[in-house]
Amino acid sequence: MYSNKVMDHFNNPRNMGEIEKADGVGTVGNAKCGDIMRIYLVIEDNVIKDVKFKTFGCGAAVATSSIATELIKGKTVDEALNVTNKAVMEALDGLPTAKIHCSLLAEEAIKAAIEDYKNKKGVE
Amino acid sequence: MIYLDNSATTPVKKEVVDEMLPYFTSFYGNPSSLYKLSRDAKRKLEEAREKVAKIIGAEKDEIYFTASGTESDNWAIKQIARANKKKGNHIITTKIEHHAVLHTCMELEKEGFEVTYLDVDSEGKINIGDIEKHIKGTTILITIMYANNEIGVIMPIAEIGNIAREKGIVFHTDAVQAVGKLNIDVVKENIDLLSLSGHKFNGPKGVGALYIKKGTKINSFMHGGGQEKGKRAGTENVPGIIGLAKALELSVENREEKNKKLVELRDYLIDTVLSEVPHSRLNGDRVDRLPNNANFCIRFIEGESLLLGLDNFGICASSGSACTSGSLDPSHVLLAIGLPHEIAHGSLRLTLSDETTKEEIDFTIEKLKEIIQRLRAMSPLYEDFMKNGGNSDV
C-alpha cells in the first residue's frame, strides 16, 4: 500500500522531463531489474538551479525520483550530496518494505548526476 | 469500476450466495452426524459432488473437496509422488505452471525426486515430442496445466493424456483456469487427477476440488476424521462446496454462446491494442487461448505503473512485472516464452467475464493509451529509443 504522498507524486510528478544542455546527467538502475532513473541538473555557482528527471519503473520509483528533485532544487551541491534515501522515504511518508530500494536508487541518481557535473567541470 | 481481472478471482453470483446461505444458519449440521439436520446437509453435499463430477465427465465418488486449487495441486503432486516412490522418482512438468505446481515440485526435489521442467516455445506451447523424449522408466507423474493463468495458452491435454495412459504414467492437470470455461472430459482426455477452484468461476473463495480417477494410487492429504473417504480429513465446508457446485453449474449454462461473445470481445480488445499502441505485443498463442484472456507487453514502461494508472480510472487489471510479483524477477511465464526482462516488466493482463461490455473495453483502451503516452514521456528507455531513431521493434 502506497501513502497518499507517493500516489500524489506518481500521479503529478514534479520536475519531470529532460534538460538538453544539462551540466550533469546521472542514470542509475537497469531495465533488467525494472527500474531506471535519470536526473538532469543545471548548476550555477555551486547551486542546483534546475533539475528534471525521467524514470522507467514502478509507482515508487516515479515518486522517489519526483520527490528527490524537490529535495535538491535550490540546494548547493554539497547539500544535495547529503540527501539520503531515508530523507527521500520520510518526505514520501514512508514506502512499503519491498520498495525501499527505489529510495536508494533516487539517492544514487542524485549522486551520479553530481559526479557527472564534477567530471565535466573538472572539479576535484 | 471496470473489473478486468477475472483470472485472479470473480464475484460470487447472487444465485450462488442464495443457494449457500441456508447452510450457514438453518442446515448447519455437521454432515458426519446422525440426525436429520445433518442428513440434510450431507444430502446437499453429495448432490454438489455429483454436479461437479458430471460437468467434468467423472464419477461422483471420484470428486474430493479441498480448500483451494493450491491445496488440490499440493495433494495431487506430493501424494502421487510419495505413494509411487517405489516405482520411480521422476516427474515431468513445464516451466510455465502456476507456483502451486512449480513450488510443490521444487519441494519434492528436496525429498529426492527428480523433476523435468519442459520448455515452451515463444507462444507458450509445449512440444508433445518433448514429453515423449523425457519419459523414462522412473517417470511416475506428468503434471501439466490445462490452461495458463497468465498468457491463457491452452495445452494439448488429450494428447498428453494419451501418452501418459499408454506409458502407464499418472497424469495430473491443474485446470483451475479452464474449469467452467472449457469443455472438459476426464475420461476422453485420459486425465487421472484434475485440480479446480471455486472462486475462478463465480463461486466462493476457500473451496476447491480434486478429481482422482478410481484406482489411482495416492496417499491421503489430511489425516484425521473419515471425511472425503478418509483421504482429506476435516469437517466439510458445506456452504462453500454447495456454492462451488452451483457456480459451476451456472458457468456451463449456455457456455458456447457465452464463449462466442467473449472471444469476439477479446479479439476486438487484442486487435485494437495491437493496432493502436505502438511497440506492443500479444503474449501467448492467438488461437489456443482462453476465451477471456488478453496479455500484452507494452515496451518502455513498467507494469505496476500501468496498473496504478488504470486504477485511477477504476480499472482493475494485473501484470507480471517484478513489482507485482513480489520478487526481483518478472513473471516466470514471460521469461519462459523468451522475453527479455525489460520487456517482461511491461506486461499487462486483462481477463474478461461474460458481463464485460464493449463500452468497458473501449473506455479501457482509451485510458490505456493516455497512460502509456504519459509513462513513455517519463521513460528514459523511450527517450533513448527515440534518439536512436526509434526503429527497432519487439
Interface residues (C-beta under 8 A of the other chain):
Chain A: M7 F10 N11 P13 M16 E18 T27 A31 K32 C33 G34 D35 I36 M37 R38 K54 T55 F56 G57 C58 G59 A60 A61 V62 A98 K99
Chain B: F300 I301 E302 E304 S305 L308 N312 S321 A322 C323 G326 L328 P330 P340 H341 E342 H345 A377 M378 S379 P380 L381 Y382 E383
